[in-house]
């Protein structure tokens, strides 16, 4: 295939240089009909009449651009003059302001969130437009206006001064639009979730001025002492789910209120769907017939827009809502990170029997091994972890209450001291990301720290024999145009997918072979210093445009 | 479009506030940007608006652009690509103005116009079914005629990666176009 790529490129260069198509075709290997047809396709595209902007529109647009350019210059000039005149007057005001601030200012820690539980590669920029991404470090302070993003297989947690938390899952980005507070643990947070999945644990507010909001491309969630999840997918809307407490979700002038165990989907430009109880299924796809799937033994309706690329045998996570007629409707489908069957749904207890309960219209069996949380009664909202028995019946492994009696325990935080100023580095404009994958928030443990599950990464799945291919490995191979084996060779040597993603990006930006980037890492350099070093080398001399060398993958029998 | 030595001069003068240089930068690049955005969004009106936005963004970010270290056109296409991605996220469900309206030309035989409309619209439809990266390679490489190295820089990929992408894109496009032309022919 490499030879075909090179031959194709050579033929395209000949077309670029003006050589007639028939001559270019004549120069190709005579038995390579595939190559000839590709060259003809490329030539046909070049020769099309392509769309053109009409001259009148272009002229008007040009004028607008020039007017903006002129205004920019005028503003710059006018700013110079008032500075001298007002500086003296400002001095007196500044003294009074300083006094007021010292008396009335919020605690310093309220104006910053602390980045904790940093896993993989996490980056921070000073603003969405700046593009000055730097590698984030554990304990780093994050301020209003900054953006935090995570790479593949990476995550991080923002902890606020009074104990509320925001967890960023892999491939997610959040802008801190507002962050402040005042005495008495009054938290004021507004986040804008750009893409990906976040989970939120909000300590109950003690003051009516406190707020915690999450803005998304489709709606806003505002909470008051809650554990909930927000999942932004540009193509499939925003999925909100609540584990504890209550969340108001608004869009297009309509608001729905989600209580514990409920979820809603908000499409762009639409009002929120009615709240529904929800389900979470992780398991193998056992069958796919149109929109009717069976996953982990559970029948699920999956819209065709969500099915691309999946096939029977794939391990997937499906999150969705339970419709009034009992249909399990998928809202999100993603590849699972491990091969553990997990089945869960929420609903209201309708009846309690000795050997079976009816919850949300579904009969689940109970036996002596079923763990039942507390003193439950008809009407309680519960979460049910279940398994499918050989005869198809559902056996409850655990039934636990989801009402508001449990609130997240405030996590005692150390004073958010200012961390060393992150090194500034110039990076290209961040690209728009791909459609993020959604996930439901799982019911958290009583203690704030969740026991990490064994993941495909920690088990180095994909490094053993077999035909199974790691989905993250496939994604990165496609992203960087290298072989799956090449990506996995780094993974199997112990690098995380977030690190691999970053290494290839740095290699392209610097013009260095990716082996050199990994060698720097292997020598003990941190990613932040590696980035600085490569940028320093690239500004010292123009970057050479040289293909990255492919490392020899570790061949495993 | 070949970037000549005069382009860095224009950029430098525009950075220093020359509206005449800014105007020339617009004149040199607006059609390329519009073409790219027209295929990228499949919506003429959106492409026109976004073309203006590209140049406004250019004005904002021009002070930070380092002449001599990167291709200006590459940098401009990166801006256009980012805006196209943002546009797609915001407006996925809105109806689009199709590309057919671009094609009528004075004095042209209607059958020829219809044939060209069909082919151009087929291309747009086929492009819309490609993965983003393949679509960008097709637009930059074959519609805009950008050299391989420039496309690689614009998309933050290696040249080998772009070679592979363009081959796969052409294979997919060929298959899609053949299928669409067959369907169109059978519907006549």
Interface residues (C-beta under 8 A of the other chain):
Chain A: X1 X2 X4 X5 X6 X8 X9 X12 X16 X37 X38 X41 X42 X45 X46 X48 X49 X50 X51 X52 X53 X57 X58 X61 X62 X64 X65 X66 X68 X69 X70 X72 X73 X129 X217 X234 X235 X267 X268 X269 X428 X429 X430 X431 X432 X434 X478 X479 X480 X481 X482 X505 X507 X508 X509 X539 X542 X543 X545 X547 X548
Chain B: X14 X17 X19 X22 X23 X26 X27 X30 X31 X34 X35 X38 X39 X44 X47 X48 X51 X52 X55 X56 X59 X60 X61 X68 X69 X78 X79 X81 X82 X85 X86 X88 X89 X90 X91 X92 X93 X94 X99 X102 X103 X116 X119 X120 X123 X132 X133 X138 X141 X142 X143 X145 X147 X148 X149 X152 X153 X156 X157 X158 X159 X160 X161 X162 X163 X164 X165 X166 X167 X170 X171 X173 X174 X177
